[in-house]
Amino acid sequence: MTNFSKHIRGLTTMLGLALLVTSAQANPPEGKGKGKHNKSEAVDSGGAVSSLVTAGVTVAVARQYALDSGFKAGGYKPLPPGIQKNLARGKPLPPGIAKRSAPAGMISRLPHHAGHEWQVAGTDLVLVQVGTAIVADVLRDVFR
């Protein structure tokens, strides 16, 4: 066997092992560990997976709707960093967030999603599932 053949065989073996290790690390066995979830899905308390909707509007457009509805810049304080970090798509609303609706004039212009409501969390506009309080989408710094 030539040196070249040995190198090719070694590279092929290493590539196969790398693929095996990568696939073994992707998800733990059933019932063990957390596994990797699709970020566009939320797991409810019963373990069922439901698809999350997206806001359907950009931050810039939402900010313009807020300004048009009479929002004054600087009127909202940002969330503390620890709570801000936990405000994420697919997770429940963090405890300690005061439930505030977005301005009425703004809500009428935002996309309507059945079973969801628009809320204000600090300076962010959040689309939340009504029954579960799972965050469907976050538009950061709309009210900054």
C-alpha positions as CSV (number, residue, x, y, z in Angstrom):
1,M,0.0,0.0,0.0
2,T,1.4,3.4,-1.0
3,N,1.7,6.4,1.3
4,F,-1.0,8.2,-0.6
5,S,-3.4,5.3,-0.1
6,K,-2.7,5.2,3.6
7,H,-3.4,9.0,3.9
8,I,-6.7,8.7,2.0
9,R,-7.8,5.8,4.2
10,G,-6.8,7.7,7.3
11,L,-8.7,10.8,6.2
12,T,-11.8,8.7,5.3
13,T,-11.7,7.0,8.7
14,M,-11.3,10.4,10.5
15,L,-14.2,11.9,8.5
16,G,-16.4,8.9,9.3
17,L,-15.6,9.2,13.1
18,A,-16.2,12.9,13.0
19,L,-19.7,12.4,11.5
20,L,-20.5,9.7,14.0
21,V,-19.5,11.8,16.9
22,T,-21.4,14.8,15.6
23,S,-24.6,12.9,15.1
24,A,-24.3,11.3,18.5
25,Q,-24.0,14.7,20.1
26,A,-27.0,16.2,18.3
27,N,-29.7,14.9,20.6
28,P,-29.5,12.8,23.8
29,P,-31.4,9.5,24.0
30,E,-35.2,9.8,24.5
31,G,-36.0,11.0,28.0
32,K,-32.4,12.1,28.7
33,G,-31.2,15.7,28.7
34,K,-32.7,18.7,26.9
35,G,-32.0,18.0,23.3
36,K,-32.0,20.7,20.6
37,H,-35.4,22.3,19.8
38,N,-36.4,24.1,16.7
39,K,-36.5,27.8,17.7
40,S,-39.7,28.2,15.7
41,E,-41.5,25.7,18.0
42,A,-42.6,25.9,21.6
43,V,-43.3,23.0,23.9
44,D,-46.4,23.5,26.0
45,S,-46.8,22.1,29.6
46,G,-48.3,18.9,28.2
47,G,-45.2,18.3,26.0
48,A,-46.9,19.0,22.8
49,V,-45.0,21.1,20.2
50,S,-46.8,24.0,18.6
51,S,-45.6,26.2,15.8
52,L,-45.0,29.8,16.6
53,V,-46.1,32.7,14.4
54,T,-43.8,35.5,13.5
55,A,-44.6,39.2,14.0
56,G,-45.1,39.9,10.3
57,V,-43.8,43.4,10.8
58,T,-40.3,44.9,11.1
59,V,-38.9,46.9,14.0
60,A,-38.7,50.0,11.9
61,V,-42.4,49.7,10.8
62,A,-43.5,49.0,14.4
63,R,-41.6,52.0,15.6
64,Q,-43.2,54.2,13.0
65,Y,-46.7,52.9,14.1
66,A,-45.8,53.7,17.7
67,L,-44.7,57.2,16.8
68,D,-47.9,57.7,14.7
69,S,-50.0,56.6,17.7
70,G,-48.5,59.3,19.9
71,F,-45.6,57.5,21.6
72,K,-42.9,59.8,22.8
73,A,-39.3,58.5,22.6
74,G,-37.9,57.6,26.0
75,G,-41.3,57.0,27.6
76,Y,-40.5,53.4,28.5
77,K,-37.6,52.0,30.6
78,P,-35.6,49.0,29.3
79,L,-36.0,45.7,31.2
80,P,-33.2,44.7,33.7
81,P,-30.5,42.6,31.9
82,G,-31.5,39.4,33.6
83,I,-35.1,39.6,32.6
84,Q,-34.2,40.9,29.1
85,K,-32.0,37.9,28.5
86,N,-35.0,35.6,29.3
87,L,-37.4,37.3,27.0
88,A,-37.0,35.1,24.0
89,R,-39.0,33.4,21.2
90,G,-40.5,30.1,22.3
91,K,-40.1,30.7,26.0
92,P,-42.8,31.8,28.5
93,L,-42.9,35.5,29.5
94,P,-40.3,35.9,32.3
95,P,-41.9,36.4,35.8
96,G,-41.9,40.0,37.0
97,I,-42.9,41.6,33.7
98,A,-45.8,43.9,34.2
99,K,-48.4,43.1,31.5
100,R,-48.9,46.2,29.4
101,S,-50.8,46.4,26.1
102,A,-49.3,48.2,23.2
103,P,-50.9,51.6,22.4
104,A,-54.5,51.2,20.9
105,G,-53.7,53.2,17.8
106,M,-50.7,51.0,17.2
107,I,-52.5,47.7,17.8
108,S,-55.0,48.5,15.1
109,R,-52.2,48.8,12.5
110,L,-50.2,45.7,13.6
111,P,-50.8,42.3,12.0
112,H,-53.5,40.3,13.8
113,H,-52.7,36.7,14.8
114,A,-55.5,34.6,16.2
115,G,-54.8,33.5,19.8
116,H,-52.0,36.0,20.2
117,E,-51.8,39.5,21.7
118,W,-49.3,42.4,21.4
119,Q,-47.7,43.4,24.7
120,V,-45.0,45.9,25.7
121,A,-42.1,44.5,27.8
122,G,-39.7,47.3,28.7
123,T,-38.8,48.9,25.3
124,D,-39.7,45.8,23.3
125,L,-42.9,44.9,21.5
126,V,-43.8,41.2,22.2
127,L,-46.3,38.9,20.4
128,V,-47.5,36.5,23.1
129,Q,-49.8,33.4,22.9
130,V,-52.9,34.2,25.0
131,G,-53.4,30.9,26.7
132,T,-49.9,29.9,27.4
133,A,-48.0,33.2,27.7
134,I,-45.4,31.8,25.3
135,V,-43.4,34.4,23.4
136,A,-44.1,34.0,19.7
137,D,-41.9,36.9,18.6
138,V,-39.9,39.8,20.0
139,L,-39.3,43.2,18.3
140,R,-36.4,44.7,20.2
141,D,-36.2,48.4,21.1
142,V,-39.4,49.5,19.3
143,F,-40.1,51.9,22.2
144,R,-36.6,53.3,22.7
